[in-house]
Amino acid sequence: MRARLLAGAVIVAAMPGAAFAQDEEQQGGIGEIIVTAQRTEESAQRAPVVIDTVTADELSGVTDVRELANAVPGLQFANAGNSVQTYIRGVGSFNAKSVQESAVAYSADGVYLFTTSQISPAMFDLARVEVLKGPQGTLYGRNASGGAVNIITQGARIGSLEGYFEGSLGNYSLFDFTGVVNLPVSDNFAVRLAGHHVEHDGYLSDGTSDDDTTAGRVRALWEPSAMVSVKFAFDAARVRGVGPGSVVVPRVDAGHPWIGALDPRSDTGPTTVSGFRPLADPFNELDQWSSSVELDWDLGFATMTVLPAYRHESLKQRSYVPGYGIEEDADIEQKSFEARLAHQGGGIRWVAGAYYLEATNDETFDIINPNPAAGRPAVNLLVNPLSVESWAVFGETTVDVTDRFRLIGGLRYTWENSTSGGYQNQIYPSPLATEEFLPGVEAGDFYVDEDVTADAVTWKVGAQYDIAEVSSIFATVSKGFKGGGSYVDLASVDPTYAPETIVAYVFGSRNRFFDDTLQLNLEAFYWDISDQQISFVGFNVLGQPKFQTTNASDSKSVGFSIDTIWLPTPNDRLTFGVEYVDSEYSDFVRVQPAAPVGTLCPTTTLSAGPPARVAIDCSGFPMMRTPKWAGSASYRHVFDMADGGELTAGGDMTFASKRYTSIDFSPTTLDGGYAIVNAEIEYKAPEARWSLALWGRNLTEAAYYSGGIQSGPFNRPTINQPRTYGVRGRISF
């Protein structure tokens, strides 16, 4: 487990450098962080789970969830339109469409997020973010095979009139503003209002990878008695702009990695056809709102929690994947309900509950394939409504066998049904058609109606032993799963894929030394993954580009992590964290009409066709987006000023070794190692009434790729931010 409290972080460029982890250096020692990852409040340092915690002060100024990768080794992000692709130690999802679900479960204030496009607009006025690594099969259930990310916002506070205004200006025309006020309406009721706007120009030369997000939030707390509390929540967000972009590898200019794929210098494929350029006008439109009510009632023997929630989202986007333009129009609705009981005391702690989810996604998806032979574009239209229904019952308990030794056990039963219907229509029979068809004439269409029902029993067993008051060891074995499903494709091809299951073995040690000035946390792990779901862009038997999902029969991920925090003086803080992961697709063979250009995976022609069938054997290759080594180091110093204020200077480095960014396993999808350096200096007035900071991110302007799709001899990956810098100010009241 790790409670990583980075000073200066890639997030440091956007956070106050003087405040860390809820005033953790109280009286010269490392303080405690309270988390709710196991549905009860507990110290992150004592919880027998693998968890990284990023605190409120570290998150100040962070507007993109992908920045968490710089605080949590082993966490890899990429963007595909509005979707966020998340990988933990090799387990994740290449979710390039809103109907594709993540293998890392996201939640906001306890509410599961059905789509990952709902994440980044929530990144403001936060209390903390908890990242759990490994399967969370008992308390989180479906789609938590790789782990879980909990976003916890600041709640309303009764009896306190307070707030703040915070703003940042920087290069790329950055303007970032947050305003918050907490209103004590009565002696048992309070409301917190928060608003946020961030915008900046595109980081890539073609104008993509920009941002224009406006979001608002209402939190209310009512405590009618000492035994009952009710939390009300409402969120809304509006996202506009050009949208995420990609680059071309090999680079068209070795000295300028941030040349966008739509820049004329990157015109390596059929992006322009007879004056028709469908890829040159990308856009991104996202509107969402949500509401929830959380009731907590102390019944004496246990606390009852009831949490109904509703979320709605509509998105429209046009973006670019290798050689193709894609347009997506989706309307997403989610209803969920969770009820649970939690007890602590008498040498036993337990949580038991039930969960229900109903979600729909009415999606239309166009793939625009420029057709140089025909002189016209081929348009692949997919109308792909998705409906998901799931329910579960669960329980987890920890029993004190002695004052030092505890046993852990948990069990969950999940049932789910996924229905994917709709049709596909192709205006031209193939991307390489030679004859010209009249615009709008259908060359063929087909209909699919796939209904996939599955259930699963997931579990957790373990033990924890306190070596000393501030040192403990724990071992757990847990199972998680990600439900199966289907994608729209030819009726003659089975478009279904099996559920993904993972069993994780973990041994951890947590320690404090020298009056809580040195923290050393260790972890060793072994993950055994069956039928890992691998999504990718491939071609079907007609040569049409398709977003597909298949299963890798067997995968392995084994490694260790080390986390340290050292406070040599009350004014100095050093952190170091490193993670080693040795991963492998032990048995992974997929069948396609053709092998990716340049793939290093052995191929076997099964049929010359039509249709052609080629077996691509990637067994033995490392799991994609999984560096063997990843970590971070940071240092900061606080200068006590004569006026009672503080001047804090800090910096950090985040690093990772080489890794493949896609399952094509070609030389262009192998990205080298990188190191990102950031720094910040901040003055904070007495009593933190106001602060002013100068920050810089990626000071050496290192470039690395976080995703990618092979197209011909080229790879089109997403890329990190270039060098950014600016000034940030804050006024508190």
C-alpha positions in Angstrom: 0.0 0.0 0.0 1.2 3.5 -0.5 -0.1 6.8 0.5 2.0 8.8 -1.9 2.3 12.4 -0.9 4.4 14.0 -3.6 5.9 17.4 -3.1 6.3 19.3 -6.3 4.8 16.4 -8.6 3.9 16.6 -12.2 1.0 17.6 -10.3 3.3 19.8 -8.3 3.3 22.3 -11.2 -0.3 22.9 -10.3 -0.4 22.6 -6.5 0.6 24.5 -3.4 4.1 23.3 -2.5 3.9 24.0 1.2 0.9 22.0 2.2 0.9 18.2 2.1 -1.4 15.4 3.3 -3.6 17.2 5.7 -0.7 18.9 7.5 1.2 15.7 7.7 4.3 17.2 9.1 2.5 18.0 12.4 5.1 18.2 15.2 7.8 17.0 12.7 6.1 13.7 11.9 4.3 12.1 9.0 0.6 12.5 9.6 -2.2 10.1 8.9 -4.4 10.1 5.8 -8.0 8.9 6.4 -9.5 6.9 3.5 -12.8 5.3 2.8 -11.7 2.8 0.1 -13.1 -0.1 2.1 -16.4 1.7 2.8 -15.3 2.6 6.3 -13.0 5.4 7.6 -9.5 4.2 8.4 -5.9 5.2 8.2 -4.4 4.6 4.8 -1.2 3.4 6.5 -3.1 0.7 8.4 -5.5 -0.5 5.7 -4.6 -4.0 4.3 -5.1 -2.9 0.7 -2.8 -1.7 -2.0 -3.7 2.0 -2.2 -2.1 5.3 -3.4 -3.7 8.4 -2.0 -3.3 11.8 -3.6 -4.5 14.5 -1.2 -6.4 17.8 -1.6 -3.4 20.1 -1.6 -1.6 18.0 -4.2 -4.7 18.1 -6.4 -5.0 21.9 -6.4 -4.9 23.0 -10.0 -5.1 19.5 -11.4 -7.8 19.4 -14.1 -7.0 16.2 -16.0 -7.2 12.8 -14.4 -4.2 11.6 -16.5 -1.9 13.7 -14.3 -2.4 11.0 -11.6 0.0 8.8 -13.6 2.8 11.1 -12.4 1.9 10.4 -8.8 1.1 6.7 -9.0 3.8 4.4 -10.5 2.3 1.6 -12.5 -0.7 3.7 -13.6 -0.8 4.5 -17.3 -3.3 6.8 -19.1 -4.2 7.7 -22.7 -7.1 9.5 -24.4 -9.3 8.3 -27.2 -11.7 11.1 -27.9 -13.6 11.7 -24.6 -12.7 8.3 -23.2 -9.9 7.8 -20.7 -7.9 4.6 -21.1 -6.5 3.4 -17.8 -4.0 0.6 -17.2 -2.7 -0.7 -13.9 0.2 -3.1 -14.1 -0.9 -4.2 -17.6 -4.6 -4.6 -16.9 -6.8 -2.0 -18.6 -9.1 -1.3 -21.5 -8.5 0.3 -24.9 -11.9 1.9 -24.7 -12.0 4.2 -27.7 -15.8 4.4 -27.8 -18.3 5.3 -25.1 -19.9 1.8 -25.2 -16.5 0.2 -24.2 -16.2 -0.1 -20.5 -13.0 0.3 -18.4 -11.3 -2.5 -16.5 -10.5 0.0 -13.8 -13.6 1.1 -11.9 -14.1 4.8 -11.4 -16.4 6.3 -8.9 -17.2 9.9 -7.7 -18.3 10.2 -4.1 -19.2 6.6 -4.0 -21.2 6.5 -7.3 -19.8 4.2 -10.0 -19.2 5.9 -13.4 -20.4 3.9 -16.3 -18.3 5.8 -18.8 -14.8 7.3 -18.4 -15.7 10.5 -20.2 -17.3 11.6 -16.9 -14.0 11.7 -15.1 -12.0 14.8 -15.9 -14.8 17.4 -15.6 -15.0 16.3 -12.0 -11.4 17.2 -11.2 -11.8 20.3 -9.1 -12.4 21.2 -5.4 -11.4 17.7 -4.4 -10.7 16.1 -1.0 -8.5 13.3 -2.3 -8.2 10.6 -5.0 -7.7 7.0 -3.9 -6.1 4.5 -6.4 -6.5 0.9 -5.5 -4.3 -1.6 -7.4 -5.5 -5.1 -8.2 -8.9 -6.7 -8.3 -11.5 -5.2 -6.1 -14.0 -8.0 -6.5 -15.9 -7.8 -3.2 -16.6 -4.2 -2.4 -16.5 -2.9 -6.0 -17.5 -5.8 -8.2 -17.9 -5.5 -11.9 -15.2 -3.9 -14.1 -12.7 -3.6 -11.2 -10.4 -6.4 -12.4 -7.5 -4.0 -12.7 -8.3 -1.8 -9.7 -10.4 1.2 -8.7 -10.1 5.0 -8.7 -12.2 6.9 -6.2 -12.7 10.6 -6.6 -13.8 12.2 -3.4 -14.9 15.9 -3.6 -15.0 18.4 -0.8 -18.3 18.2 1.1 -20.4 20.9 2.8 -19.3 21.8 6.4 -21.9 22.8 9.0 -21.2 25.9 11.0 -18.4 27.2 8.7 -18.6 30.2 6.4 -15.5 29.8 4.2 -14.3 29.5 0.7 -11.5 30.4 -1.8 -10.8 31.7 -5.2 -7.9 30.2 -7.2 -6.7 31.0 -10.6 -3.8 30.1 -12.9 -2.4 31.7 -16.1 0.2 30.1 -18.3 1.6 29.4 -21.7 -0.7 27.9 -24.4 -3.1 30.7 -23.3 -4.0 28.8 -20.1 -6.8 30.2 -18.0 -7.9 28.1 -15.0 -10.2 29.4 -12.3 -12.0 27.8 -9.4 -14.4 29.5 -7.0 -15.8 27.9 -3.9 -18.1 29.1 -1.0 -19.4 27.1 2.0 -22.6 28.5 3.5 -23.8 27.5 7.0 -27.5 27.8 6.4 -28.5 26.7 9.9 -27.1 24.8 12.9 -27.7 21.5 11.1 -27.6 22.4 7.4 -24.9 23.6 5.1 -24.4 24.1 1.3 -21.1 24.2 -0.6 -21.1 25.7 -4.1 -18.1 25.2 -6.4 -17.5 26.4 -10.0 -14.6 25.8 -12.3 -13.5 26.8 -15.8 -10.3 25.8 -17.6 -9.2 26.5 -21.1 -6.0 26.4 -23.1 -4.9 26.2 -26.7 -3.9 22.9 -28.3 -0.6 21.4 -27.3 -0.2 19.9 -30.8 0.6 21.9 -33.9 -2.7 21.1 -35.5 -4.7 22.7 -32.6 -5.7 19.4 -31.0 -5.3 18.5 -27.3 -6.9 21.7 -26.2 -9.4 22.2 -23.4 -12.5 24.3 -22.8 -14.4 22.9 -19.7 -16.9 24.6 -17.5 -18.3 22.7 -14.5 -20.4 23.4 -11.4 -21.1 21.5 -8.2 -23.5 21.7 -5.3 -23.0 19.8 -2.1 -25.4 20.0 0.8 -25.3 18.3 4.2 -28.3 18.0 6.6 -27.9 16.5 10.1 -31.4 16.3 11.6 -30.1 14.4 14.6 -26.8 13.0 16.0 -27.7 9.6 14.4 -28.7 10.7 10.9 -27.0 12.6 8.1 -28.1 13.3 4.6 -25.8 14.4 1.8 -27.2 15.9 -1.4 -25.1 16.2 -4.6 -25.6 17.8 -8.0 -23.0 18.2 -10.7 -23.0 19.6 -14.2 -20.3 20.0 -16.8 -19.9 21.4 -20.4 -16.9 20.5 -22.5 -16.1 22.1 -25.8 -13.0 22.5 -28.1 -11.2 20.6 -30.8 -10.5 17.6 -28.6 -7.7 15.2 -28.0 -5.1 14.6 -30.8 -2.3 12.3 -31.8 1.0 12.4 -33.5 2.8 10.3 -36.2 5.7 7.9 -35.5 8.3 7.8 -37.0 8.3 11.5 -36.3 8.1 13.8 -39.3 10.4 16.2 -37.5 12.7 14.6 -35.0 13.2 17.9 -33.2 9.5 18.6 -32.7 7.6 15.7 -31.2 4.3 17.7 -30.9 3.5 17.9 -34.6 -0.2 16.8 -34.7 -1.5 14.1 -37.0 -3.7 16.6 -38.8 -0.7 18.9 -39.5 0.0 18.9 -43.3 3.5 17.8 -42.4 2.0 14.6 -41.1 0.1 13.8 -44.3 1.4 10.2 -44.5 -1.9 8.6 -45.3 -5.1 9.2 -47.2 -6.2 12.2 -45.2 -7.0 14.3 -48.3 -9.0 12.7 -51.1 -10.1 14.7 -54.1 -10.5 17.8 -52.1 -12.5 16.0 -49.4 -10.8 16.2 -46.0 -13.1 14.6 -43.4 -10.4 14.6 -40.8 -9.5 18.2 -40.8 -12.3 19.6 -38.7 -12.3 17.7 -35.4 -14.5 18.8 -32.5 -15.5 17.8 -29.0 -18.8 18.4 -27.3 -19.8 16.9 -24.0 -22.7 17.8 -21.7 -23.4 15.9 -18.5 -25.2 16.2 -15.2 -25.8 14.0 -12.2 -27.5 13.9 -8.8 -27.4 11.7 -5.8 -28.5 11.4 -2.2 -26.6 9.6 0.5 -28.3 8.7 3.8 -26.2 7.6 6.7 -28.1 6.3 9.8 -26.5 5.1 13.0 -28.6 2.1 14.0 -26.5 1.3 17.0 -25.3 -2.1 16.0 -24.3 -0.8 12.5 -24.4 2.3 10.3 -26.8 2.0 7.4 -25.9 3.8 4.1 -28.4 4.2 1.2 -27.1 5.8 -2.0 -29.4 6.3 -5.0 -27.8 8.1 -8.0 -28.7 9.3 -11.5 -26.3 10.4 -14.3 -27.0 11.7 -17.8 -24.4 12.4 -20.5 -24.6 13.4 -24.2 -21.5 13.6 -26.3 -20.7 14.5 -29.9 -17.2 14.3 -31.2 -15.1 14.0 -34.4 -11.6 12.9 -34.0 -8.8 11.1 -35.8 -7.4 7.6 -35.7 -4.8 6.2 -38.1 -6.0 7.0 -41.6 -9.6 7.4 -40.6 -11.9 10.0 -39.2 -14.4 8.9 -36.6 -17.6 10.6 -35.4 -19.5 9.6 -32.4 -22.9 10.7 -31.1 -24.1 9.2 -27.9 -26.8 9.7 -25.3 -25.9 7.9 -22.0 -28.2 7.4 -19.0 -27.2 5.7 -15.7 -29.2 4.8 -12.6 -27.7 3.1 -9.6 -28.7 2.2 -6.1 -26.5 0.9 -3.2 -27.5 0.0 0.3 -25.1 -1.3 2.9 -24.5 -1.9 6.6 -21.2 -1.3 8.3 -20.0 -2.2 11.8 -16.9 -1.5 13.8 -16.2 -2.6 17.3 -15.9 -5.6 19.6 -13.0 -7.0 17.7 -14.8 -7.2 14.4 -15.4 -5.0 11.4 -17.8 -5.9 8.6 -19.6 -4.4 5.6 -22.6 -6.0 3.9 -24.8 -4.7 1.2 -26.5 -4.8 -2.2 -26.0 -2.9 -5.4 -28.0 -2.3 -8.6 -27.0 -0.7 -11.9 -29.1 0.1 -15.0 -27.4 1.9 -17.9 -28.1 2.6 -21.5 -26.0 4.2 -24.3 -27.7 5.1 -27.6 -24.6 5.4 -29.7 -24.1 6.2 -33.4 -20.6 5.8 -34.6 -19.2 6.7 -38.1 -15.8 5.6 -39.4 -14.9 7.8 -42.4 -12.3 6.1 -44.6 -10.8 8.3 -47.3 -10.9 6.3 -50.5 -8.2 7.3 -53.0 -9.2 4.8 -55.6 -12.8 5.8 -55.7 -12.1 9.5 -55.2 -14.8 9.5 -52.5 -14.9 8.6 -48.8 -16.2 5.3 -47.6 -18.4 5.7 -44.6 -19.0 2.9 -42.1 -22.1 3.7 -40.0 -22.7 1.8 -36.8 -25.8 2.3 -34.8 -24.9 0.6 -31.6 -27.3 0.9 -28.6 -26.0 -0.7 -25.5 -28.0 -1.7 -22.4 -26.5 -3.0 -19.2 -28.3 -4.3 -16.1 -26.4 -5.6 -13.1 -27.1 -6.4 -9.5 -24.9 -7.8 -6.7 -24.8 -8.7 -3.0 -21.6 -8.5 -1.1 -19.9 -8.7 2.3 -16.4 -8.3 3.8 -15.2 -8.7 7.3 -12.0 -8.3 9.4 -11.8 -10.3 12.7 -9.3 -9.6 15.5 -7.9 -13.0 16.5 -5.6 -11.3 18.9 -4.6 -7.7 19.6 -2.1 -8.0 16.8 -3.4 -10.7 14.4 -6.4 -10.2 12.1 -8.2 -12.4 9.5 -9.9 -10.9 6.4 -12.6 -12.4 4.3 -15.0 -11.2 1.6 -17.5 -12.5 -0.9 -19.6 -11.0 -3.7 -22.1 -12.4 -6.1 -22.7 -10.4 -9.3 -25.3 -11.0 -12.1 -25.3 -8.9 -15.2 -26.8 -8.7 -18.7 -25.4 -6.8 -21.6 -27.5 -6.2 -24.8 -25.9 -4.8 -27.9 -28.2 -4.3 -30.8 -28.3 -2.1 -33.9 -27.0 -2.2 -37.4 -24.0 -1.4 -39.5 -24.2 0.3 -42.9 -21.4 0.8 -45.4 -21.9 3.3 -48.2 -19.2 1.7 -50.3 -18.5 -2.0 -50.3 -14.9 -1.7 -49.3 -12.3 0.9 -48.5 -10.4 -0.1 -51.7 -13.4 0.0 -54.1 -12.5 1.1 -57.6 -16.0 2.1 -58.8 -17.6 5.3 -57.8 -21.0 5.2 -56.2 -23.5 8.0 -55.9 -23.3 9.8 -52.6 -25.7 8.2 -50.1 -26.2 4.9 -51.9 -25.9 2.0 -49.6 -23.6 -0.8 -50.6 -24.9 -3.1 -47.9 -26.0 -3.3 -44.3 -26.7 -5.9 -41.7 -28.2 -6.1 -38.2 -27.1 -7.7 -35.0 -28.7 -8.3 -31.7 -26.4 -9.8 -29.1 -27.5 -10.6 -25.6 -24.8 -11.7 -23.1 -25.7 -12.8 -19.6 -23.2 -13.8 -17.0 -22.7 -14.1 -13.3 -19.6 -14.3 -11.1 -18.5 -15.1 -7.6 -15.6 -13.0 -6.5 -13.8 -13.2 -3.1 -11.0 -12.1 -0.9 -9.1 -13.8 1.9 -6.2 -12.5 3.9 -4.4 -11.8 7.2 -2.7 -8.9 8.9 -0.2 -8.9 11.7 1.1 -5.9 13.7 4.9 -6.3 14.2 4.9 -3.2 16.3 2.7 -0.2 17.0 3.7 1.4 13.7 4.8 -1.6 11.7 2.6 -4.4 10.1 2.6 -7.0 7.4 -0.4 -8.4 5.5 -1.1 -11.0 2.8 -4.2 -11.3 0.7 -5.5 -13.3 -2.2 -8.4 -11.8 -4.2 -10.4 -12.4 -7.3 -12.0 -9.9 -9.6 -13.8 -9.9 -13.0 -14.8 -7.7 -15.9 -18.0 -8.7 -17.6 -18.1 -10.0 -21.2 -20.0 -8.4 -24.0 -20.1 -7.9 -27.8 -19.4 -5.4 -30.5 -21.2 -4.7 -33.8 -19.7 -6.7 -36.7 -20.7 -9.0 -39.5 -23.5 -11.4 -38.8 -21.2 -14.3 -39.9 -18.6 -13.4 -37.3 -19.0 -14.1 -33.6 -18.6 -10.6 -32.1 -18.9 -11.7 -28.4 -16.0 -11.9 -25.9 -15.7 -13.7 -22.6 -15.5 -12.2 -19.1 -12.1 -11.4 -17.8 -11.0 -12.8 -14.4 -8.0 -12.1 -12.3 -6.6 -13.7 -9.1 -4.1 -11.5 -7.3 -1.6 -12.6 -4.6 -0.2 -9.7 -2.5 2.2 -9.4 0.4 2.8 -6.0 2.0 4.7 -4.4 4.8 4.1 -0.9 6.3 6.5 0.7 8.6 7.2 4.0 10.5 10.6 4.8 12.1 12.3 7.5 14.1 9.3 9.2 15.7 7.2 9.0 12.5 9.8 10.9 10.4 10.6 7.9 8.1 8.0 5.8 6.3 8.9 2.6 4.4 6.2 0.6 2.6 6.9 -2.6 0.6 4.7 -4.8 -1.6 5.2 -7.9 -3.7 2.5 -9.1 -6.0 1.6 -11.8 -8.5 -1.4 -11.5 -10.8 -2.8 -14.4 -12.7 -5.2 -13.2 -15.5 -7.6 -15.4 -17.5 -9.3 -14.3 -20.7 -7.9 -10.8 -20.5 -10.0 -8.5 -22.7 -7.9 -6.8 -25.4 -9.6 -4.1 -27.4 -8.0 -2.8 -30.6 -8.6 -1.3 -34.0 -8.5 -4.1 -36.6 -10.2 -5.0 -39.9 -13.1 -7.4 -40.5 -13.4 -9.8 -43.4 -14.5 -7.0 -45.8 -11.4 -4.9 -44.9 -13.4 -2.4 -42.9 -11.7 -0.8 -39.9 -13.4 -2.0 -36.7 -13.1 -1.5 -33.0 -12.9 -5.0 -31.8 -12.4 -6.9 -28.5 -10.8 -10.4 -28.1 -9.5 -12.4 -25.2 -5.9 -13.3 -24.3 -6.3 -16.8 -22.8 -3.6 -16.3 -20.1 -1.5 -13.4 -18.8 0.8 -12.8 -15.9 2.0 -9.8 -14.0 4.5 -10.1 -11.1 6.6 -7.5 -9.3 7.3 -5.4 -6.3 7.1 -1.8 -5.1 8.9 0.4 -2.6 7.7 3.6 -1.1 9.5 5.9 1.2 8.8 9.3 2.8 11.6 11.0 4.9 11.4 14.2 6.9 15.1 14.8 7.9 14.0 18.2 9.4 10.7 19.8 10.1 11.3 21.9 7.0 12.5 19.2 4.6 10.7 16.4 2.8 12.0 13.7 0.5 10.0 11.0 -1.2 11.0 8.1 -3.4 8.8 5.4 -5.0 9.7 2.7 -7.5 7.7 -0.2 -9.0 9.0 -3.2 -10.9 6.6 -5.2 -13.1 7.5 -8.3 -15.1 4.4 -8.9 -17.3 3.6 -11.4 -20.1 0.8 -12.5 -22.4 1.4 -16.2 -21.8 -1.2 -17.3 -24.3 -2.5 -14.7 -26.7 -3.4 -15.6 -30.3 -5.9 -13.6 -32.3 -7.2 -14.1 -35.9 -7.4 -11.2 -38.4 -7.8 -10.9 -42.2 -4.2 -9.5 -42.2 -1.4 -8.9 -39.8 -0.4 -5.4 -38.7 2.4 -4.0 -40.8 5.7 -4.5 -39.1 4.4 -6.7 -36.3 7.0 -8.7 -34.4 4.4 -11.4 -33.5 4.8 -14.6 -35.5 2.0 -15.0 -38.0 0.4 -18.0 -39.7 -1.9 -17.9 -42.7 -4.9 -20.0 -42.0 -6.8 -19.2 -45.2 -5.9 -17.2 -48.3 -9.6 -16.3 -48.6 -11.8 -14.9 -49.3 -12.1 -14.1 -46.5 -8.4 -14.2 -45.6 -7.5 -15.4 -42.1 -4.2 -14.9 -40.4 -3.3 -16.1 -36.8 -1.2 -13.5 -35.0 0.6 -15.1 -32.0 1.7 -12.5 -29.5 2.4 -15.0 -26.7 5.5 -14.2 -24.7 5.3 -10.4 -25.3 5.0 -8.1 -22.4 1.6 -6.7 -21.6 1.1 -3.4 -23.4 1.5 0.0 -21.6 3.4 -1.8 -18.8 6.9 -0.4 -18.1 9.2 -2.8 -16.2 10.4 0.1 -14.1 8.4 3.2 -13.0 8.7 5.6 -10.1 9.1 9.1 -8.8 11.3 11.1 -6.5 10.7 14.5 -5.0 12.2 17.1 -2.6 10.9 20.3 -1.1 12.1 22.8 1.5 10.0 25.3 3.5 11.6 28.6 4.4 10.0 30.3 7.5 9.7 34.0 6.7 10.0 36.9 9.1 6.4 38.0 8.5 5.1 34.6 9.6 4.5 33.3 6.1 6.2 30.4 4.3 8.2 30.2 1.1 8.3 26.7 -0.3 10.6 25.5 -3.1 10.2 22.0 -4.5 10.8 19.8 -7.5 10.2 16.2 -8.6 11.0 13.7 -11.3 8.7 11.0 -12.6 10.2 8.2 -14.7 9.3 5.0 -16.6 11.2 2.5 -18.8 10.3 1.4 -22.3 7.0 -0.2 -23.1 4.8 -1.2 -26.0 1.8 1.2 -26.5 -0.4 -1.2 -28.5 -0.9 -4.9 -29.2 0.5 -4.5 -32.7 4.0 -5.0 -31.2 5.8 -3.3 -34.0 9.0 -1.2 -33.7 7.0 2.0 -34.0 4.8 1.1 -31.0 7.8 0.5 -28.7 8.3 3.7 -26.8 11.6 4.4 -25.0 11.9 5.3 -21.4 11.4 8.9 -20.1 11.9 11.2 -17.2 9.7 14.2 -16.5 11.0 17.1 -14.3 8.8 19.7 -12.6 9.4 22.5 -10.2 7.5 25.1 -8.2 8.1 27.9 -5.8 5.3 29.3 -3.7 4.8 32.0 -1.1 2.0 31.5 1.4 0.9 34.4 3.6 0.4 34.0 7.4 -2.6 31.8 8.2 -2.7 30.9 4.5 -4.9 33.9 3.7 -3.4 34.1 0.2 -0.7 32.5 -1.8 1.2 33.0 -5.0 3.2 30.4 -6.9 5.4 30.0 -10.0 5.3 26.6 -11.6 6.8 24.6 -14.5 6.0 21.2 -15.8 8.1 19.0 -18.0 11.0 21.5 -17.8 13.3 19.4 -20.0 10.4 19.0 -22.6 10.7 15.2 -22.6 8.3 13.4 -24.9 6.6 10.0 -24.4 3.7 8.2 -25.9 0.7 7.0 -23.8 -1.2 5.1 -26.4 -1.1 4.2 -30.1 -2.6 2.5 -33.1 -0.6 1.0 -36.0 -1.7 2.0 -39.5 0.6 0.8 -42.3 4.2 1.6 -41.5 3.2 4.4 -39.1 2.0 4.5 -35.5 -0.4 7.3 -34.4 0.0 7.5 -30.6 -1.2 10.1 -28.1 1.6 12.1 -26.5 2.2 13.9 -23.1 2.1 17.6 -22.6 5.1 19.7 -23.7 6.8 22.2 -21.4 4.2 24.3 -19.6 4.6 27.0 -17.0 2.7 29.7 -15.3 1.6 31.5 -12.2 -1.1 30.5 -9.7 -2.8 32.6 -7.0 -5.2 31.8 -4.3 -7.3 33.9 -1.8 -9.0 32.1 1.1 -11.6 33.3 3.5 
